[in-house]
Amino acid sequence: MFINPPTTPAAPGQDAEPIKAGYFWPEINPADAREAMRLTGTVTGMRLRHALVEAIASVNAELADWRVRQVATGYSSLRDVPAEQVDGQSILVSRWVRAVYATAAADLYERYRGFDTTGKGDKRADDEDSAADDLRRDARLAIRAILGVTGGCVVELI
């Protein structure tokens, strides 16, 4: 789904510390994120952590009003909000994690380009732009699903 198949393993321990996402949201394990996003060791632990922190902040900001309503209803964490369970996990948790991973991966795609300016490098940059757009769309869809927003907008050019 994401950046590149591993060619260089991550340095041991650089992804060890989980990221606390606030009292309502689950923690994010950078090692799990690295594996899910298929990141190579060229994405440093610090850069991955920065992208994940920013992604968490962005997704949580979009869901802030929804979180307030859930807390007011009596749910102290995302895991407590009633939802379907898939593979033993709340679908809301799965969607939140998907939104965070997709947002972080899009950020890395946009900011972690090589310096190859050949035609092949330009093509790869175009592919990465397209992939970043796809990842941002995936994040939007996951957030909309959490919010319970259904449907979409179909536009036809005349």
C-alpha positions in Angstrom: 0.0 0.0 0.0 2.8 2.4 0.8 6.3 3.6 0.1 8.8 0.8 -0.9 9.6 -2.8 -0.1 12.3 -2.9 2.5 15.8 -2.8 1.2 17.5 -1.5 4.4 16.1 -2.6 7.7 15.3 0.1 10.3 18.0 0.6 13.0 17.2 -1.5 16.0 15.1 0.3 18.7 14.4 3.4 16.7 10.7 2.6 16.5 10.4 1.2 20.0 8.6 3.9 21.9 4.8 4.0 21.2 3.2 7.4 20.4 0.5 8.4 22.9 -2.4 10.0 20.9 -4.3 11.5 23.8 -6.6 10.1 26.4 -9.4 9.0 24.0 -7.4 7.7 21.1 -5.2 4.5 21.0 -1.4 4.6 21.0 0.4 4.1 17.7 3.3 1.8 17.5 5.9 3.1 15.0 7.2 -0.4 14.3 3.7 -1.5 13.3 3.3 1.6 11.2 6.6 1.1 9.5 5.6 -2.5 8.6 2.1 -1.5 7.5 3.4 1.3 5.3 6.2 -0.8 4.0 8.8 1.8 4.8 12.5 1.2 4.1 15.2 1.9 6.6 16.0 5.1 4.6 13.0 6.7 6.5 14.6 7.3 9.8 12.8 6.7 13.1 12.8 10.4 13.8 11.2 11.2 10.5 8.6 8.4 10.8 7.8 9.6 14.3 7.4 13.2 13.2 5.1 12.1 10.3 3.0 10.0 12.7 2.7 12.7 15.3 1.5 15.2 12.7 -0.9 12.7 11.2 -2.4 11.9 14.6 -2.8 15.7 15.3 -4.5 16.2 11.9 -6.9 13.2 12.2 -7.7 14.0 15.8 -8.5 17.6 14.9 -10.9 16.5 12.2 -12.6 14.2 14.7 -12.5 16.6 17.7 -16.3 17.4 17.7 -17.1 13.8 17.3 -14.8 12.8 20.2 -16.5 15.4 22.4 -19.9 13.9 21.6 -18.7 10.4 22.4 -17.2 11.5 25.7 -20.4 13.4 26.6 -22.3 10.1 25.9 -20.1 8.3 28.4 -17.4 6.7 26.3 -13.9 7.3 27.7 -12.0 5.9 24.7 -12.4 5.0 21.1 -12.3 1.4 22.0 -15.4 1.9 24.3 -17.6 3.4 21.5 -20.0 0.6 20.3 -19.0 -0.6 16.9 -18.7 -3.7 14.8 -15.7 -5.9 15.6 -13.6 -7.2 12.7 -10.6 -9.5 13.5 -11.2 -8.9 17.2 -10.9 -5.1 16.9 -13.4 -2.2 16.8 -13.9 -1.1 13.2 -13.7 2.5 14.5 -10.2 1.8 15.9 -9.2 0.2 12.6 -10.4 3.2 10.6 -8.7 5.7 12.9 -5.4 3.8 12.5 -5.9 3.7 8.7 -6.5 7.4 8.6 -3.4 8.0 10.7 -1.2 5.7 8.6 -2.5 7.0 5.3 -2.0 10.6 6.4 1.6 9.9 7.6 2.5 8.0 4.4 1.1 10.8 2.2 3.3 13.2 4.1 6.3 11.0 3.7 5.7 10.6 0.0 5.4 14.4 -0.5 8.5 15.2 1.5 10.8 12.3 1.1 11.7 12.5 -2.6 15.0 11.4 -4.1 17.2 13.9 -5.9 17.1 12.0 -9.2 16.2 14.6 -11.8 16.3 12.3 -14.8 13.2 11.4 -16.8 13.0 8.2 -14.7 13.1 10.4 -11.6 10.4 12.7 -12.9 8.2 9.7 -13.6 8.7 8.4 -10.1 7.9 11.8 -8.6 4.7 11.9 -10.6 3.8 8.4 -9.3 4.5 9.5 -5.8 2.3 12.5 -6.2 -0.5 10.2 -7.4 0.1 7.8 -4.5 0.0 10.7 -2.0 -3.3 11.8 -3.4 -4.6 8.3 -3.1 -3.5 8.0 0.5 -5.1 11.3 1.4 -8.3 10.0 -0.2 -8.0 6.9 1.9 -7.6 8.9 5.0 -10.6 11.1 4.2 -12.8 8.0 3.5 -11.7 6.5 6.9 -12.5 9.7 8.7 -15.9 10.0 7.0 -16.7 6.4 7.9 -16.0 7.2 11.6 -18.2 10.2 11.4 -20.9 8.2 9.8 -21.0 10.3 6.7 -22.3 8.3 3.8 -22.5 9.0 0.1 -20.3 11.3 -1.8 -20.4 13.7 -4.7 -20.4 12.6 -8.3 -19.4 15.3 -10.7 -19.8 15.0 -14.5 -18.1 17.3 -16.9 -20.2 18.5 -19.7 
